[in-house]
Amino acid sequence: MSDFELLSIVLMILAIIVTLMVELFKSMKK
């Protein structure tokens, strides 16, 4: 596994976490 593959996986995981946090924040503000 290369560093580039590892970086792309980390970025995908971060994107998913950010999306979940945004959705959670929206639902809490209601």
C-alpha beads as a LAMMPS data file, in Angstrom:
LAMMPS data file: protein, C-alpha beads

30 atoms
29 bonds

1 atom types
1 bond types

-500.0 500.0 xlo xhi
-500.0 500.0 ylo yhi
-500.0 500.0 zlo zhi

Masses

1 110.0

Atoms # bond

1 1 1 0.000 0.000 0.000
2 1 1 1.458 3.338 -1.052
3 1 1 1.307 6.646 0.810
4 1 1 -1.008 8.042 -1.868
5 1 1 -3.537 5.235 -1.352
6 1 1 -3.385 5.728 2.408
7 1 1 -3.882 9.488 1.998
8 1 1 -6.919 9.023 -0.259
9 1 1 -8.504 6.631 2.262
10 1 1 -7.890 9.091 5.119
11 1 1 -9.414 11.927 3.069
12 1 1 -12.499 9.812 2.306
13 1 1 -12.951 8.985 5.997
14 1 1 -12.542 12.662 6.943
15 1 1 -15.131 13.674 4.335
16 1 1 -17.620 11.158 5.769
17 1 1 -16.998 12.372 9.338
18 1 1 -17.425 16.029 8.335
19 1 1 -20.692 15.223 6.521
20 1 1 -22.031 13.371 9.564
21 1 1 -21.043 16.225 11.895
22 1 1 -22.776 18.789 9.657
23 1 1 -25.979 16.711 9.560
24 1 1 -25.855 16.274 13.344
25 1 1 -25.307 20.020 13.822
26 1 1 -28.281 20.833 11.564
27 1 1 -30.580 18.464 13.459
28 1 1 -29.466 19.895 16.820
29 1 1 -30.204 23.484 15.774
30 1 1 -33.863 22.734 14.983

Bonds

1 1 1 2
2 1 2 3
3 1 3 4
4 1 4 5
5 1 5 6
6 1 6 7
7 1 7 8
8 1 8 9
9 1 9 10
10 1 10 11
11 1 11 12
12 1 12 13
13 1 13 14
14 1 14 15
15 1 15 16
16 1 16 17
17 1 17 18
18 1 18 19
19 1 19 20
20 1 20 21
21 1 21 22
22 1 22 23
23 1 23 24
24 1 24 25
25 1 25 26
26 1 26 27
27 1 27 28
28 1 28 29
29 1 29 30
